[in-house]
Amino acid sequence: MLPMSKHNSNSRRSFIKKALGTAIITGAAPSLMAKPKIIQLEPEPMLTKRYAANDQVNIAVIGMGIMGFNNLSTSMKIPGVKLVGVCDLYKGRLERAKELYGKDIFTTQRYQEILDRKDVDAVIIATSDHWHDHISIAAMNKGKHVYCEKPMVHKLEEGAAVIETQKKTGKVFQVGSQRVSSVVTDKAREVFESKTIGDLILVETWNDRQGPNGAWQYSIPTDAKAGTVDWENFLGDAPKVPYDPVRFFRWRNYQDYGTGIAGDLFVHLFSGLHAVTSSNGPNRIFATGGLRYWKDGRDVPDIITGVYDYPETDKHGAFNLQMRVNFVSGDGGGSKLRLVGTDGVITLTGGSVKIERSRTKKNPGYGGWDSFETFSSAQQKEYEKWYKENYPAEQEEKKVVEDDFRAPEGYDDNVAHHTVFYKGIREKGPIKEDAWFSMRAAGPALATNKSVFEKKIINWDPEKAKVV
Ligand SMILES: NC(=O)c1ccc[n+]([C@@H]2O[C@H](COP(=O)([O-])OP(=O)(O)OC[C@H]3O[C@@H](n4cnc5c(N)ncnc54)[C@H](O)[C@@H]3O)[C@@H](O)[C@H]2O)c1
């Protein structure tokens, strides 16, 4: 390596001088080495209005598993929401619902009985993915508002009918990627639109896990059998196979009922990214992966990594996305979304948005790892003179952490998301994660699977949300 030039060896010292000098001139705190400012985000306050007994939004939950219970307890935190009934195919979960919500609630193994009830205004659908489109469409056609879990559909070709039914019936329809309604996402969008990080060039996002539960090896009850589980009903449009409790309770591991890593988790990452950037999606998709560790009979990968081209729109320039989920993560796992621009980075975690700035220099500079050092002394002097005449002095800026916005302790974006849903019903409030938004997130996620399984690049129309 060439020795450092005088110009360069002084650069750190001169940078510190300049940084402090700038701070004094501008009166700003010296950003170098300074700790980021931690700023508490202020979410919309929880709704507190009281509603009369005859002015409740009556709900029922179809699919009373892990997320059904979670969504129900979340909905019950919102004033003016009343539980009428629940539906599930495993009797033990109906019993559990009665234990928690009282003996009087209506329970059934047939979702049609929920939809036939006149006293149900809205349904939460939290079944396995292969039922999402069927039940959403049937519910809207029966006049119910729908909160459907992600991904909106199990297969790419199922999206159009859901979009069409929502349009035809005019019912409120929202999908359950709750980060879309998070105060963290709202702040990230505001920062992104302010151009603090310049032009977006690259997005890196991941959601890694380590451990059996993270890899969907959920507990199977010891009383699971033909009498307690309605297996025939569960299969629906899936191939007919003999009863298998593992396929029923760990349905995510099978393509017949689930959508694997991409449909389950990439879809959250796409939803979050699209909510921040107002993007409709990529136009080229390439992904690859494999089953490396959780070889328990599943037919889906436990690691997928995808690369995506996002085309220029009126909201942003063209950029690239790298997305990954690794269920065998020796670092313990974790999730992040990083938007890397020409002048900085926005990093989102579940509860925070961090802004770092590092401006791309306009001037070429000289010295250091550069051909300048190879010039004769006379030429170096000449060059420096020429450089100063041709380039205006540029303020040097190093990477600095600007701000670190944090959601309040205990903040739950699922409450925010459910609040949006009920405001949509009561006040015709806007629904961001509607059928179109959701298909533009589910589509690239499902096309990721297509790319993995068919080992090819998928060309995607982000406006129409379909393969081209
Ligand atoms: N938004 C989130 O953060 C989040 C988190 C977890 C799961 N989810 C989504 O929620 C959904 C459910 O996931 P889960 O982990 O709760 O699964 P789960 O297996 O715990 O529960 C699914 C339940 O659906 C029931 N079911 C299946 N088909 C049915 C039908 N036709 N009629 C009635 N009930 C039926 C099953 O009996 C089961 O109890 C999935 O789509 C998943 O992607 C979302």
PDBQT file of the ligand as one rigid body, heavy atoms in Angstrom, charges set to zero:
ROOT
HETATM    1  N1  LIG A 501     -50.064 -10.618  11.214  1.00  0.00    +0.000 N 
HETATM    2  C1  LIG A 501     -49.228 -11.395  11.857  1.00  0.00    +0.000 C 
HETATM    3  O1  LIG A 501     -48.274 -10.943  12.486  1.00  0.00    +0.000 OA
HETATM    4  C2  LIG A 501     -49.463 -12.869  11.855  1.00  0.00    +0.000 A 
HETATM    5  C3  LIG A 501     -48.809 -13.687  12.779  1.00  0.00    +0.000 A 
HETATM    6  C4  LIG A 501     -49.090 -15.038  12.767  1.00  0.00    +0.000 A 
HETATM    7  C5  LIG A 501     -49.962 -15.562  11.829  1.00  0.00    +0.000 A 
HETATM    8  N2  LIG A 501     -50.534 -14.736  10.911  1.00  0.00    +0.000 N 
HETATM    9  C6  LIG A 501     -51.446 -15.295   9.907  1.00  0.00    +0.000 C 
HETATM   10  O2  LIG A 501     -52.618 -15.753  10.565  1.00  0.00    +0.000 OA
HETATM   11  C7  LIG A 501     -53.118 -16.904   9.933  1.00  0.00    +0.000 C 
HETATM   12  C8  LIG A 501     -53.262 -18.013  10.950  1.00  0.00    +0.000 C 
HETATM   13  O3  LIG A 501     -51.986 -18.356  11.464  1.00  0.00    +0.000 OA
HETATM   14  P1  LIG A 501     -51.853 -19.062  12.886  1.00  0.00    +0.000 P 
HETATM   15  O4  LIG A 501     -50.429 -19.048  13.260  1.00  0.00    +0.000 OA
HETATM   16  O5  LIG A 501     -52.828 -18.472  13.806  1.00  0.00    +0.000 OA
HETATM   17  O6  LIG A 501     -52.281 -20.560  12.519  1.00  0.00    +0.000 OA
HETATM   18  P2  LIG A 501     -52.935 -21.645  13.479  1.00  0.00    +0.000 P 
HETATM   19  O7  LIG A 501     -52.668 -22.957  12.878  1.00  0.00    +0.000 OA
HETATM   20  O8  LIG A 501     -52.533 -21.405  14.890  1.00  0.00    +0.000 OA
HETATM   21  O9  LIG A 501     -54.495 -21.318  13.385  1.00  0.00    +0.000 OA
HETATM   22  C9  LIG A 501     -55.205 -21.488  12.206  1.00  0.00    +0.000 C 
HETATM   23  C10 LIG A 501     -56.587 -21.994  12.591  1.00  0.00    +0.000 C 
HETATM   24  O10 LIG A 501     -57.424 -21.912  11.441  1.00  0.00    +0.000 OA
HETATM   25  C11 LIG A 501     -58.357 -22.934  11.545  1.00  0.00    +0.000 C 
HETATM   26  N3  LIG A 501     -58.927 -23.180  10.236  1.00  0.00    +0.000 N 
HETATM   27  C12 LIG A 501     -58.314 -23.603   9.103  1.00  0.00    +0.000 A 
HETATM   28  N4  LIG A 501     -59.192 -23.681   8.091  1.00  0.00    +0.000 NA
HETATM   29  C13 LIG A 501     -60.396 -23.307   8.598  1.00  0.00    +0.000 A 
HETATM   30  C14 LIG A 501     -61.700 -23.209   8.056  1.00  0.00    +0.000 A 
HETATM   31  N5  LIG A 501     -61.954 -23.524   6.800  1.00  0.00    +0.000 N 
HETATM   32  N6  LIG A 501     -62.696 -22.800   8.858  1.00  0.00    +0.000 NA
HETATM   33  C15 LIG A 501     -62.454 -22.496  10.158  1.00  0.00    +0.000 A 
HETATM   34  N7  LIG A 501     -61.249 -22.573  10.732  1.00  0.00    +0.000 NA
HETATM   35  C16 LIG A 501     -60.227 -22.981   9.954  1.00  0.00    +0.000 A 
HETATM   36  C17 LIG A 501     -57.594 -24.119  12.109  1.00  0.00    +0.000 C 
HETATM   37  O11 LIG A 501     -58.457 -24.982  12.758  1.00  0.00    +0.000 OA
HETATM   38  C18 LIG A 501     -56.601 -23.438  13.041  1.00  0.00    +0.000 C 
HETATM   39  O12 LIG A 501     -56.989 -23.524  14.387  1.00  0.00    +0.000 OA
HETATM   40  C19 LIG A 501     -52.160 -17.224   8.802  1.00  0.00    +0.000 C 
HETATM   41  O13 LIG A 501     -52.652 -16.750   7.591  1.00  0.00    +0.000 OA
HETATM   42  C20 LIG A 501     -50.906 -16.487   9.176  1.00  0.00    +0.000 C 
HETATM   43  O14 LIG A 501     -50.149 -16.095   8.039  1.00  0.00    +0.000 OA
HETATM   44  C21 LIG A 501     -50.311 -13.409  10.929  1.00  0.00    +0.000 A 
ENDROOT
TORSDOF 0
